[in-house]
Amino acid sequence: MSKKLEGKIAVVTGGSAGIGFGIAKAFAADGAKVVITGRRQEELNKAVVEIGNGTIGIQADASNLADLDRVYDTVKAQHGRIDVLALNAGFYEFMKLGEITEAHYDKTYNTNVKGLLFAFQKALPLLPKGASVILTGSIAGFRGIPAMSVYSSTKAAIRSLVRSWILDTKGLGIRINVLNPGHTSTPGFNNLLPAAAHPGVIETIPLSRLCTPEDLGKAALFLASDESAYINGIELDVDGGAAQF
């Protein structure tokens, strides 16, 4: 049986841990040559080995435009194109209204909106006809979550951007979709929310468990592959049903 991404070149930002790692691992397992980015070199090196299949790791800050240029220069030199672009790098932390700081706002928007926007725009010359672009959103983009108003608004912005981008790219033959994780067991989630609080979160999920990076990798693989060739501009919620009530 042939692999879904055999011969494809995939770039995953924030691919050294958590959701991005799950996506990159799924892509590589199904035949893609993967390039991942991450801020921490040690974590990046470990992920490259675990993902395998000739994966390349590039240390980069997703909110830094010069870093993005360097990433795409490397991809162009190594592979010449990007068949699957998964823009996953993101930042989140709790901060209640009344306590929100300029630094919190800037860091969240610079990574989740500014960085994502320019990461996509700068990649356009490398995206051939048939390329799939997958943006990591969140169910927080349309659900209220206490102390996460700034983060939630960045995810709502991603959804809005995609509605316009599928029109801006009309005729290029590329697809752009949003992958919306629910509550996902990642190092970042576990640092933000102690294990003692997990049962309370799980009670709100009809499937009665947290999402995993592997769950999201499988969903991203569908959006990356030709199995979703006529799917464009959607949000795919991978949340165990948590957003349905």
N, C-alpha and C positions, 0 to 999 in steps of 0.2 A: 504494500500500500504506500503510495507516494505521500510525502509530508506536505502539509498545507502551505508552508512558507519556504519550501525548498528553493534555493537560489535567490531568495529575497534579502535585501539589506534593511535592517531595522535599527532605529536609534531610539533609545529610551532615556529621557532625562530623569534624574533622581532614581537611577536604576540599581544603586548599590545596596539598598535595604528596603524593607517593607513592601508596599504595593508595587513600586517600580521593579524591585527585584523579582517579585512573583511574575510580573509581566515579561520581563526580559528572559527569565528562565523558561517560560512557556513558549516564547518565540524561538529560542535556541533549540529547545527540544523538538520543535516541529520544523527544523531545517534552516531557520534564518541565521545569517551572519549578523551578530548584534554588536552595537556600540552603546555603552552605557556611560552616563555622567554621574558625578557625585562630588561633594565638597571635601570628603575625608579620604585621603589617599590609602590609608591602611584598610578601611572598609571597602574601598573600591577594588583594591588588589584581591581581597578575599572573595568578593563577589565574582570577579572575572574567572577565578579558578572554579568556583562552584557552578557557575552558569555553563562554562565550557564552550565547545564548538567554535573555538577561535575568537571568542568575545574580546573586544577591545574596551578598555576603561580609560576615560579622560577626566582628569580632575577639573571641575568647573563649577562656578557659582551660577545658578540658573537666572539670577537677577542681574548678572554682569554682562553687558552687551559685548564687550571685548572677549570675554570667555566664550560666548556663543559663536562669535566669528572664528575663534580658534578651533572650536569643536567642528564646525562645518568645513573649515579648511582641511582638517584631518580626515573627515569622512570623504570629502571630495578626492583627496589624494589617495586614500586607501581603496575606496569603492566606486566613486564617481556618481553616486545617486543614493536616494533614500526611498525605498519602497513602502516602508511603514515607519511613521513618526509618532511616537507615544510621548506626549508632553505631560509628564507626571510630577515633576518636581514641585513641591509645595511646602508651605509653612503654616503652622497653626499653634495657637496657645489661647488659654482662657484669659479674658479681660472684660470685666463688666462695664456697662455704660456708667459714666461718672468717674471711671478709673482709666479710661482709654488714653494712651499716650501717643504722641506723634511718632515715636520710635516704633511702637507696636503697629500703628497704621502703615507707616512707610515700609517696614519689613514685610508685612503681610501682602500689601498691594504690589510691592516691587517684585516679589517672587511669584505670586499667584496670578497676577494680571499683566503687569509690564513685562516680566520675563517671559511669560507664556506667549504673549502677543508677538514680541520680537523674535522669539524662538521659531514661531511658525512663519513669520514674514521672511526671516533670513533663510529659511529652509526652502522657500518656494522654487528657486532656481534648480534645486536638486531633486524635486519631486516629479517623477515622470507620470505620464498618463496611467491611470490605474492605481496610483498610490493611495494609501489609507492613512489618515491622520486621526489619532485618538487623543482626546484631551481628558485628563482626569478631573472630573467635577466632584460633586458630593450631593447626597440628599440634603445636606445643610443648605444648599442653594435655594431650596423651596420649602424648608421647614425651619421653624424657629427653634434655636438652641440657646439656652441661657449662657451668657458671658462669651458668646462666639459670634457676635453681630458683625464684626469686621471680616472675619474669615468667611462667614456665610455669604456676605455681600460679594466677596471675590468670586465665589463659586457661581453665584447668580450672574455675575458679569461674564463668566466664561460661556454660559448658555446663551446669553444675548449676543456675544461676539460671533458665535457659530451661526446664528440665524442670518447674519449679514455676510459672513465669510463664504457660505455655500453659494451665495449670489455673486460675490466678488470673484469667485474662482470658477464661475460657470464657463464651460468650454474647455477647461484644463483637464477634465476627466479624473479629478481627484475627489475623494470622499472625506468628509470631516464629521466625526461623531464624538459624543461625550459619554464617558464611562463614569457612572455615579456610584461610588462605594457607599455602603452603609457603615455601621460600626465594625471596624476591622482590627483584628489582633495584629498589631505591628509594634516595633520598639517605640515609635513615637506615641502611639495610643496608650501603650502600657506605662510610659513615663508620665503622660498627662493624667491618666486615670488609674489609680491604684487597683490591684487585683481584688481588693475587698469590695470595690464598687461595681465590678463586672456583673455579678448576679442581677443587680438592679437594672443594668442595661439590657442584659439578655432577656429579662422578663418582657421587654418591649418589642422583641423580635419574634414573629410568628414561627420561624424555623428553630427557635430556642437555642441558637448558638451565634457566636460572633462570626463575621465574615473572615476569610483568610486571604492572604496574598495569592494563594493557589486558585481560589475561587475567581478572583479578579483576573488572574492570568488566563484562565480558560475563556472568560468573557471577552477579554482583549484579543485573544487569538481569533475568536469568531469575527470581531470587527476588523481585524487585520487581514483576514483571508478572503478569498473569492466567494466563500459561502455567504458573505454579506455584501456582495457586489452591487446590489441595488438599494442599499441602505445608506442614507445620507442625511445629516442634520438632526439625528435623533439623540435622545438621552436614554441610555440603558442603565436602569437601576439594578445594582447587584447588592441587595440589602436584606435578603431573607424575608421581605414583605414589610419591613419596618415603616416604610413611608406610605403605606396604604391605609392608615387610619390615624 
